[in-house]
């Protein structure tokens, strides 16, 4: 008997083990919120998918956030791979500025269970650019060449002029005269260059605009700018789980130089191509194959439909769950606040304070407590939805005429029966209005949830903001506005069906009296 | 459960010296609102199957007395007994169910139909549907309302109809005691006269103990076996209207009577 049991247990274990081995592996690739990061992540994803018969299921968690967030996601295992820059790793991840050499970083990262590929072949750092024609005419190749030229009109971004490692330090290193320097917005600098208002400006070294405006990036011959070489970071357990895929990603090192990256950025930003098709084309070209068909980003209408299909359910779920929870908690809280006058005032004040915290700040506040993603977003949305419901519950109960309150008590109803049979039904219309306010606010606030990786209609909005792409912003903003209107309409309908008929009559009678 | 509590309290509280025919006893009851004394220490009784009308100018404390009896207010001194039971937080609910309370304009719940208003407490007490329907029909006949009227919501009823529904609700559990606070206050003269007549018929027909609050001496005299005139939280004089006219206790009583006798007063 015991033997039989052991055999059954053993065969179960074997079956389970076989099942686990047979299951397809997952590989999640993350990105930060800017074009280049999206493209690199798509390239890594495509490379991993093409890594052979054992290729894992790959998906791209787009634009998770800034460095701190995405690195955290990697460390916690929400993602397995993402593109990063050596300078950023030294400064913002390991906090050892100035030690951005690859072996050092690799050693330090290994202690956290993170692997790093060799550099991909390009750097994204501050650089100094001049129009290509001007560079050709004056034989400008390096920043040292620039220092020797007289009469150049310099125009730099506010940030570059303000940083301690910005223009002042650069000028000191190269001996550039600092007399005629204009400060201007980075976005305007390219137009200013094109019209000859300025001759020199600061750029990011892989900026798509470099190709578009035909600029020449001057070589940093004295090694002033810190090194920001692009690499992929990956979890070492992912390398064990999907070795072929990680090998394929590591194989990209040395494959993308600055000119290539500028061209890829330009295809996405200037030619409005999808990130996936830019990545796909790059890999085809690299393999020597024919260029694929250029897949343009869909039209606005199709983009909206696509957003509704992919992000709509997530957005609706965020709003529905947070408002439902806020209703379940908010109404009893309001009743309690009304019964216990002092504590009630405190509760209302506390929920009001929450309401004054900027929504984005509140969302970020929950990240250390609940991590990134849906849970933190739900917590923040819940707190936002709480005040209107609680406040309206108190207001609705307060508005009950004292004579009716006394009638209910004098009738011999107990405290709970008074509450459920008389007071809450009488306050129901005001309470429902509070829930309606909460729901509409939540639809709007939930668009911010995308900033902490919870998705929803905010996803295209935040990507669009990062890429300065109005059409993409609209792809999120229009469905969000439509949803808000739909929620309004739904509550108008609820008001007509859920509120006791006698209460609605009363308003009509009053108007007529 | 409730009755156990009531019984326990009865055992603990030494029965006040009272005749079996006394329904309401107020012993040295006082109530103040801030600095103002709403009810000065007052002691009085209402005997079974009699009606007493409390009358006086507004703010004299007559409505406060009803609220004290119902336990809607807690007295600052003294105590109230209803049917021999002291009104306390533990007994108040069972006492309220032995009292019918009617206020100006009926005090109906606007979210419930007239029927539902009348049956609300009976439903809570799990009366059967047939028992409720039978009782509602009886009461409707008593106050002369038809069943289609009872299906309407308070906002769809006239002032007189609302008041009659309020009376039905008060009588639903067949209470031994009725408290009425300005029941005719919101009615036009014709509706008022009709309702007064019906109330008189109902009081005498059902043999209830009644405590009625009104500011009209005529109404008090018409509906009350006895009248108690109040001023500044005190009962100035108690008796029949005839006694008030023949031997007013003080100049205020005479003044009050004269003012109400004036034409158009």
Boltz contact constraints between the chains, C-beta under 6 A:
constraints:
  - contact:
      token1: [A, 403]
      token2: [B, 107]
      max_distance: 6.0
  - contact:
      token1: [A, 406]
      token2: [B, 72]
      max_distance: 6.0
  - contact:
      token1: [A, 407]
      token2: [B, 107]
      max_distance: 6.0
  - contact:
      token1: [A, 409]
      token2: [B, 72]
      max_distance: 6.0
  - contact:
      token1: [A, 410]
      token2: [B, 70]
      max_distance: 6.0
  - contact:
      token1: [A, 410]
      token2: [B, 96]
      max_distance: 6.0
  - contact:
      token1: [A, 410]
      token2: [B, 101]
      max_distance: 6.0
  - contact:
      token1: [A, 411]
      token2: [B, 121]
      max_distance: 6.0
  - contact:
      token1: [A, 412]
      token2: [B, 93]
      max_distance: 6.0
  - contact:
      token1: [A, 412]
      token2: [B, 96]
      max_distance: 6.0
  - contact:
      token1: [A, 412]
      token2: [B, 97]
      max_distance: 6.0
  - contact:
      token1: [A, 412]
      token2: [B, 121]
      max_distance: 6.0
  - contact:
      token1: [A, 417]
      token2: [B, 124]
      max_distance: 6.0
  - contact:
      token1: [A, 422]
      token2: [B, 109]
      max_distance: 6.0
  - contact:
      token1: [A, 425]
      token2: [B, 111]
      max_distance: 6.0
  - contact:
      token1: [A, 500]
      token2: [B, 111]
      max_distance: 6.0
  - contact:
      token1: [A, 502]
      token2: [B, 110]
      max_distance: 6.0
  - contact:
      token1: [A, 502]
      token2: [B, 111]
      max_distance: 6.0
  - contact:
      token1: [A, 502]
      token2: [B, 153]
      max_distance: 6.0
  - contact:
      token1: [A, 503]
      token2: [B, 110]
      max_distance: 6.0
  - contact:
      token1: [A, 503]
      token2: [B, 111]
      max_distance: 6.0
  - contact:
      token1: [A, 505]
      token2: [B, 153]
      max_distance: 6.0
  - contact:
      token1: [A, 505]
      token2: [B, 155]
      max_distance: 6.0
  - contact:
      token1: [A, 506]
      token2: [B, 110]
      max_distance: 6.0
  - contact:
      token1: [A, 506]
      token2: [B, 155]
      max_distance: 6.0
  - contact:
      token1: [A, 509]
      token2: [B, 155]
      max_distance: 6.0
